[in-house]
Amino acid sequence: MAKSNSKRPDRIKGKTVLLGVTGSIAAYKACDLVNLLRKKGCSVKCVMSGSAARFITPLTLETLTGRKVAEDMFRLPETSEPAHIALSEAADLILVAPATADIIGKTASGICDDILTCAVCSSKCPVIFAPAMNDLMFNNPVVQDKIAYLREKGYHFVDPVTGHLACGREGIGHLAPLDSIIERVESLL
Ligand SMILES: Cc1cc2nc3c(=O)[nH]c(=O)nc-3n(C[C@H](O)[C@H](O)[C@H](O)COP(=O)(O)O)c2cc1C
């Protein structure tokens, strides 16, 4: 953990972070992110895309957060408001980590076809994307254009780093170190 974090342990205490997990091989790292955020006193609610649930189970994130994972937009919660709006309203910050090329493209295009894209689209709080993908996908000009467009609109990015990728290649696209993601969360809260 970076030194700067330990100097301000209470900075994000009591805040609610909505953690969006998408279908990347790095999805398992969401578990560590939950633990780091909770250690700092955040309340964490997870939203998973359908693809993310192919990589890690909702049960894992439910156990780590102590809260139900939001997956199905069409299953109304017992309380009033539809979940896809209530989730973003309750959040102080939305962190999408790992963020696929797909969620980046959908957000940039205003596509809202699942609970995570709807929560991001209806949010008023800061939204951070931490992309993770193959270097060819990350360097694709369309993906780069979408990232630039989202930055311009006020979305935040924690850039991926160069490293050994799951496909066996060396290149950019490795999820940023978790402490740098947490640092960005702290600076935006
Ligand atoms: C084994 C495997 C690993 C994948 N890893 C990534 C990844 O790291 N980043 C990415 O953008 N897409 C990755 N994909 C493709 C996404 O899962 C796919 O685009 C999916 O539609 C994303 O949906 P979501 O954004 O709703 O989670 C991977 C697919 C498979 C089968």
The ligand as an SDF file (V2000), in Angstrom:
LIG
                    3D

 31 33  0  0  0  0  0  0  0  0999 V2000
  -11.2510  -15.3970  -21.0860 C   0  0  0  0  0  0  0  0  0  0  0  0
  -11.7240  -14.0360  -21.4970 C   0  0  0  0  0  0  0  0  0  0  0  0
  -11.0560  -12.9280  -21.0270 C   0  0  0  0  0  0  0  0  0  0  0  0
  -11.4860  -11.6400  -21.3990 C   0  0  0  0  0  0  0  0  0  0  0  0
  -10.7960  -10.5750  -20.9050 N   0  0  0  0  0  0  0  0  0  0  0  0
  -11.1740   -9.3310  -21.2840 C   0  0  0  0  0  0  0  0  0  0  0  0
  -10.4710   -8.2060  -20.7850 C   0  0  0  0  0  0  0  0  0  0  0  0
   -9.5340   -8.3160  -19.9920 O   0  0  0  0  0  0  0  0  0  0  0  0
  -10.8820   -6.9900  -21.1870 N   0  0  0  0  0  0  0  0  0  0  0  0
  -11.9240   -6.8070  -22.0780 C   0  0  0  0  0  0  0  0  0  0  0  0
  -12.2180   -5.6720  -22.4360 O   0  0  0  0  0  0  0  0  0  0  0  0
  -12.6200   -7.8690  -22.5390 N   0  0  0  0  0  0  0  0  0  0  0  0
  -12.2900   -9.1170  -22.1680 C   0  0  0  0  0  0  0  0  0  0  0  0
  -12.9910  -10.1970  -22.6230 N   0  0  0  0  0  0  0  0  0  0  0  0
  -14.1610   -9.9620  -23.4980 C   0  0  0  0  0  0  0  0  0  0  0  0
  -15.3640   -9.5290  -22.6650 C   0  0  0  0  0  0  0  0  0  0  0  0
  -15.6790  -10.5070  -21.6810 O   0  0  0  0  0  0  0  0  0  0  0  0
  -16.5720   -9.2910  -23.5910 C   0  0  0  0  0  0  0  0  0  0  0  0
  -16.3050   -8.1700  -24.4260 O   0  0  0  0  0  0  0  0  0  0  0  0
  -17.8590   -9.0630  -22.8270 C   0  0  0  0  0  0  0  0  0  0  0  0
  -18.9010   -8.8490  -23.7530 O   0  0  0  0  0  0  0  0  0  0  0  0
  -17.7720   -7.8860  -21.8730 C   0  0  0  0  0  0  0  0  0  0  0  0
  -19.0300   -7.6510  -21.2850 O   0  0  0  0  0  0  0  0  0  0  0  0
  -19.2200   -6.5900  -20.0970 P   0  0  0  0  0  0  0  0  0  0  0  0
  -18.5180   -5.3450  -20.4880 O   0  0  0  0  0  0  0  0  0  0  0  0
  -20.7080   -6.4220  -20.0350 O   0  0  0  0  0  0  0  0  0  0  0  0
  -18.6980   -7.2240  -18.8630 O   0  0  0  0  0  0  0  0  0  0  0  0
  -12.6010  -11.4740  -22.2530 C   0  0  0  0  0  0  0  0  0  0  0  0
  -13.2890  -12.6030  -22.6940 C   0  0  0  0  0  0  0  0  0  0  0  0
  -12.8560  -13.8690  -22.3260 C   0  0  0  0  0  0  0  0  0  0  0  0
  -13.6260  -15.0680  -22.8100 C   0  0  0  0  0  0  0  0  0  0  0  0
  1  2  1  0
  2  3  1  0
  2 30  2  0
  3  4  2  0
  4  5  1  0
  4 28  1  0
  5  6  2  0
  6  7  1  0
  6 13  1  0
  7  8  2  0
  7  9  1  0
  9 10  1  0
 10 11  2  0
 10 12  1  0
 12 13  2  0
 13 14  1  0
 14 15  1  0
 14 28  1  0
 15 16  1  0
 16 17  1  0
 16 18  1  0
 18 19  1  0
 18 20  1  0
 20 21  1  0
 20 22  1  0
 22 23  1  0
 23 24  1  0
 24 25  2  0
 24 26  1  0
 24 27  1  0
 28 29  2  0
 29 30  1  0
 30 31  1  0
M  END
$$$$
